[in-house]
Amino acid sequence: MLTPERLLETLRHELRGTVRDDPGTRALYAADGSNYRAVPDLVVVPADADDLAAAVALTAAAGAPVVLRGGGTSMAGNAIGGVVVDASRHVNRILDIDPVGRTAVVEPGVVLTDLLAAVKPYGLAFGADPSSGSRATLGGMIANNACGAHSVAWGTTADNLRSLDLIAANGTLLTVDASADRAVAAARPGSEGELHRALQSFADRHELLIRRRFGQFSRQISGYALHRLVGDYNVAGLLSGSEGGLAATLRATVRLVELPKARVLCVLGFADSISSADCVPVVLRHAPLTMESINDELVHRLPTEVRDAAVHAGLPDGKAWLLVEIGGDDPATAAARAGAMLEELQDSGATGALVTDPRAQAVLWRCRTDAAGLATRRADGAEAWGGWEDAAVPPERLGAYLRGLDELLGRHGLSGASYGHFGEGCMHLRIDFDLLSSRGIATYREFVEQAADLVVGLGGSVSGEHGDGRARSELLAKMYGADGVALFAELKRIWDPATVMNPGMIVDPPPLDAAIRHDGPAKDRRLPTIFGYPDDGHDFAQAQRRCVGIGKCRQTSGSVMCPSYQVTREEKHSTRGRAHLLWEMLQGDLITDGWRSTEVRDGLDLCLSCKGCLSDCPVNVDMATYKAEFTHHHYAGRPWARPMSHWSMGWLPLWSRIASRAPTVANRLAGLPVAKRLGGIAPERDVPSFAAQSFTDWFTSRKPPSAGGRRVVLWPDTLTNFFAPEIGRDAVAVLEAAGHEVVLPGKPVCCGLTWISTGQLTTARRVLSRSLATLAPELAAGTPIVGLEPSCTAALRQDGPALIAGNPLAGSLAANTRTFSEVLVESGWQPPRIGGAAFVQPHCHQHAVLGFDADQKVMAAAGIDVELAAPGCCGLAGNFGLERDHYEISKAVGERTLLPAVRSLPATTTVLADGFSCRTQISQGTPRAAEHLARILARELDSRGEERLL
């Protein structure tokens, strides 16, 4: 076996892709979506499928372990350690779609949602659709035999394979089919024929045992699918679920299913999960497309607006629900079939709702798709983990399983949030195991062993979807017996005699309680921090444990997070990658420099601090806050080491106040190339101009209106005050028209955001504390503080209170802060009728912290026909997009969806964006200019001839 150093040299010489052994890269790939950690020796990112084959062949020939990896979302520890070969980055082409034959040819790195989008115009889909489909790759789905919500109708991944192009451990390239002629396969020349003859001999010798123990029900996913070798000779099906332990997939031909022409969703509410399980056989009689379960613990953890939307969409009363989808040739047929099912369930105690609106269905499905992340935290904030998260039993025994599981949980003093594929007897579960102590890990082992006994006694499978991996391979002897496990070892020797393909998975596994990720130094490091982290026990380490590797941040559409990953597709630019680096910094054996780590600094460099992860990540990872915290400590005591942009843009409030004394001179100087260079600003960027008169100066000099109305404090943020005072003036007009008395703070104030985002937290805290002292009388009186700039308003509501948690006014600041639209809605004001169409880009901080409902209500009341931009960041993101080293990424983020969409708009469509960054990116990247909502409302007041008291 070659040493890692020699293998590194060989791979770098022979491959066109990248091969890395640096601590940062190895740290990124040391964990997946499981409880386990295994640091890889090397990480290979092949350039294409040929490069992937060469990487496997060279690594296997060197005697090194080959670990194929897709999206890295495995919940059982299936894809960590050894030489990790990441196929997701470049080996991800859809090679062919045959709508007539209903097949597609894909490379292993193709993400499921990309395939679904490509075949949807033909009315087709891939039958297996796990909730992780926005980041799960087809190669990973094949390795784990992924199932998903619709497997009750369309089967597992194995059921939807036509053929696989493989490379075996010995370098043999071969194609295996889902239904091959045994004699023809055995007659193939060379090592390929030898392999088929060995497989057929194996199946013939052990046929009786295989028929008795394997393929007993649809979700018997654990172990190798030996039953695929008897009867139909389905070698592709055998490879599906083998966890990369037999061969590596280079290409797959998959079967596509025809989508029903109409679907309805029945939402059934029950008193508890056991009651819902008992109804599963009844529902199955009506041939549902899917039958998914969620419970109230998960629903209560949804964001308030999502939970309210779910109730409005049709979520009935109950503590557990089944989402049952029924298809038909037309809506009437589907509804009639659903009605027949509801009629049969009348005496079951279930409450039901029939949902036909696709938008309402999507809201309800989010309750299920976000479950894996939501379940990682109990309602009281306690941590919950996988490890026993996907066992399955025959559906008719599901109620008995849940009763036994409840008793077992109670015996060990454990609890968990459940959800899952009840139509196939599979339940997912996150349990509040203590994985931070030796005693807790001993309890974990004891529980899992007893739970395995329970499942095996009911004829079930210890894994019903996620595979065995490190979490359950040790339990296979309980499920299949010693003779069954011996068959796995024999089959492994046929394919992989040197045991180099993902060793330890299924065959010769490590103990299930070995290499637990959180049982290490990280858990005991209590680092002094500036932010308080009250939702994480005031513990930065616990905050980093929020990320459990689900990888929703790796999706490339339909989400604000993570803008830089959506452009680069590199793991270190995902929210998960950054969280893993921060955790490894705490662990300290790979990344050894703590707060001074360059690996972490570089990983955080392309974080836009958009806060998209705060709302889009199911466990609310707040990478913007973690970046600010890290940056503060990284440069502590080393002000000379900071980027120049931290001084130029981080101190923007101070420079703006100075510039306002001579704005013409300041604008002339700021636009000089030398000034941009000294300030770390991209030469391609136009520096925004200071206004001739600040908003606060205008407000002080204007004719005071007659006192009256509810008092509000209008927050004069730096951007509005010094760069866009016209927005402040218009906001005053609108607020006064709505019956408010508008006042400004008595002294200069600032939310501190520019210092927060550049990690200058001591200064930010001082600035914000001084502002709070100025606001103290208004806060004591409960006066609303109205923000116009979303990023500053979000800072007042979320960042600021977290930064000065010890200040008694912090809570009042958060509670009193309102957006411009929120205060208009609360006032009950009827805006002028504007009409027309508007394309609206919500600011990322509106999306993540403030919400956008109030804005939509105001625009609807004004008769504006709103088209919301596709979810995503504009790419400028405060100082980020102005910085020299970030310009290209900033533009690439904007060009993903926002800027092309704006360019394509009719001239009559108004472009609205309340965020200064959004407006700047649009004006510098398109021929259009975007406006703040206050401006178009005020303009209509002018057209009606209303006095504006200016």
Secondary structure, 3 states (H helix, E strand, C coil): CCCHHHHHHHHHHHCCCEEECCHHHHHHCCECCCCEECCCCEEEECCCHHHHHHHHHHHHHCCCCEEEECCCCCCCCCCCCCEEEECCCCCCCEEEEECCCCEEEECCCCEHHHHHHHHHHHCEEECCECCCCCCCEHHHHHHHCCCECCHHHHCCCHHHEEEEEEEECCCCEEEEECCCCHHHHHCCCHHHHHHHHHHHHHHHHCHHHHHHHCCCCCCCCCCCCHHHHCCCCCHHHHHCCCCCCCEEEEEEEEEEEECCCEEEEEEEEECCHHHHHHCHHHHHCCCCCEEEEEEHHHHHHCCHHHHHHHHHHCCCCCCEEEEEEEEECCHHHHHHHHHHHHHHCHHHCCEEEEECCHHHHHHHHHHHHCHHHHCCECCCCCECECCCCCCECCHHHHHHHHHHHHHHHHHCCCCEEEEEEHHHCEEEEEECCCCCCHHHHHHHHHHHHHHHHHHHHCCCECCCCCCCHHHHHHHHHHHHHHHHHHHHHHHHHHHCCCCCECCCCCCCCCCCCCCECCCCHHHHCCCCCCCCCHHHCCCHHHHHCCCCCCCHHHCCCCCCCCHHHHHHCCHHHCHHHHHHHHHHHHHCCCCCCHHHCHHHHHHHCCCCCCCHHHHHCCCCCCHHHHHHHHHHHHCCCCHHHCCHHHHHCCCHHHHHHHHCCCHHHHHHHHCCHHHHHHHCECCCCCCCCCCCCCHHHHHHHCCCCCCCCEEEEECCCHHHHHCCHHHHHHHHHHHHHCCEEEECCCCCCCCCHHHHHCCCHHHHHHHHHHHHHHHHHHHHCCCCEEECCHHHHHHHHHHHHHHCCCCCCHHHHHHHEEEHHHHHHHHCCCCCCCCCEEEECCCHHHHHHHCCHHHHHHHHHCCCEEEECCCCCCCCCCCHHHEHHHHHHHHHHHHHCHHHHHHCCCCCCEEECCCHHHHHHHHHHCCCCCECHHHHHHHHHHHCCCCCCC
